[in-house]
């Protein structure tokens, strides 16, 4: 039987991977969900475009972001909006509110986030 993985927000220590950016991760062998808490800062207006081989969905739980996908028109996303990014598509975000909370899901698991 496979073990159940759980992260309690109240009891977990988030990983600060950049100034104003913190993440908490839960995953199985094939699926990863990442809770991102973002605050306005130097990165917020210039998050670099990046791509990865993982399929990704992003749910905006709080705040507002401008979601940028190379070759597509920018999308203004607010709390409750959901977007899917295919594997290999360069994308970035710009924070439009002082804070935002995003819920990202990846398939397969992003091993680079576990190091």
C-alpha positions as CSV (number, residue, x, y, z in Angstrom):
1,X,0.0,0.0,0.0
2,X,1.3,3.5,-0.8
3,X,1.7,6.0,2.0
4,X,-0.5,9.1,2.1
5,X,1.5,12.4,2.0
6,X,0.0,15.4,3.8
7,X,1.1,18.9,4.5
8,X,-0.6,20.9,7.1
9,X,-0.2,24.6,6.4
10,X,-0.3,25.5,10.1
11,X,2.3,23.0,11.0
12,X,4.6,23.1,8.1
13,X,7.6,25.3,7.3
14,X,7.4,26.8,3.9
15,X,10.5,26.8,1.7
16,X,11.5,30.4,0.8
17,X,13.0,29.9,-2.6
18,X,13.3,33.6,-3.5
19,X,12.6,36.9,-1.7
20,X,8.8,37.2,-1.3
21,X,8.2,33.6,-2.6
22,X,7.4,30.7,-0.4
23,X,6.2,27.2,-1.3
24,X,4.8,24.1,0.4
25,X,4.8,20.8,-1.5
26,X,2.8,17.6,-1.4
27,X,3.2,14.8,-4.0
28,X,2.7,11.2,-5.0
29,X,5.0,9.4,-7.5
30,X,3.3,11.0,-10.5
31,X,1.6,14.2,-9.3
32,X,2.8,17.3,-7.4
33,X,0.8,20.1,-5.9
34,X,2.6,23.2,-4.8
35,X,1.1,26.0,-2.7
36,X,2.8,29.3,-3.5
37,X,2.5,32.4,-1.3
38,X,3.8,35.4,-3.2
39,X,4.5,39.0,-2.0
40,X,5.3,42.0,-4.0
41,X,9.0,42.6,-4.3
42,X,11.8,43.1,-6.9
43,X,10.9,39.8,-8.7
44,X,7.2,40.6,-9.0
45,X,7.4,42.8,-12.1
46,X,10.0,40.7,-13.9
47,X,9.5,37.0,-13.2
48,X,11.7,35.4,-15.9
49,X,10.1,33.3,-18.6
50,X,10.8,29.6,-18.0
51,X,9.7,26.3,-19.3
52,X,9.8,22.7,-18.1
53,X,8.7,19.3,-19.5
54,X,6.0,19.1,-16.9
55,X,2.3,19.7,-17.6
56,X,1.0,22.4,-15.2
57,X,-2.2,23.8,-13.9
58,X,-2.4,26.9,-11.8
59,X,-5.3,27.9,-9.6
60,X,-5.4,31.5,-8.2
61,X,-6.6,31.1,-4.7
62,X,-6.0,34.7,-3.6
63,X,-4.9,38.0,-5.3
64,X,-4.3,38.8,-9.0
65,X,-1.6,38.0,-11.4
66,X,-0.8,38.6,-15.1
67,X,-0.1,35.2,-16.6
68,X,2.2,35.3,-19.5
69,X,2.6,32.4,-22.0
70,X,4.9,32.9,-24.9
71,X,2.9,33.4,-28.1
72,X,-0.4,34.1,-26.3
73,X,-2.0,37.3,-25.1
74,X,-1.4,38.1,-21.4
75,X,-4.2,36.8,-19.1
76,X,-5.3,38.8,-16.1
77,X,-6.2,36.1,-13.5
78,X,-8.1,36.7,-10.3
79,X,-9.0,34.6,-7.3
80,X,-11.0,31.6,-8.6
81,X,-9.3,31.5,-12.1
82,X,-7.6,28.4,-13.4
83,X,-5.1,28.0,-16.2
84,X,-3.4,25.0,-17.8
85,X,0.1,25.2,-19.4
86,X,1.3,22.5,-21.8
87,X,4.7,20.9,-21.4
88,X,7.5,23.0,-22.8
89,X,5.6,26.3,-23.1
90,X,7.6,29.3,-21.8
91,X,5.6,31.2,-19.2
92,X,5.9,33.8,-16.4
93,X,3.8,35.8,-14.0
94,X,3.6,39.4,-12.9
95,X,2.0,40.1,-9.5
96,X,-0.8,42.6,-9.8
97,X,-1.8,42.6,-6.1
98,X,0.4,43.0,-3.0
99,X,0.0,39.3,-2.3
100,X,-1.2,36.2,-4.2
101,X,-1.6,32.6,-3.4
102,X,-1.3,30.1,-6.3
103,X,-1.9,26.4,-6.3
104,X,0.2,24.7,-9.0
105,X,-0.1,21.1,-10.0
106,X,2.6,19.3,-12.0
107,X,2.7,16.0,-13.8
108,X,5.2,14.4,-13.5
109,X,6.6,15.4,-10.2
110,X,9.2,18.3,-10.4
111,X,12.2,16.5,-9.0
112,X,14.1,19.9,-9.0
113,X,11.7,21.2,-6.3
114,X,12.6,18.3,-4.0
115,X,16.3,19.0,-3.9
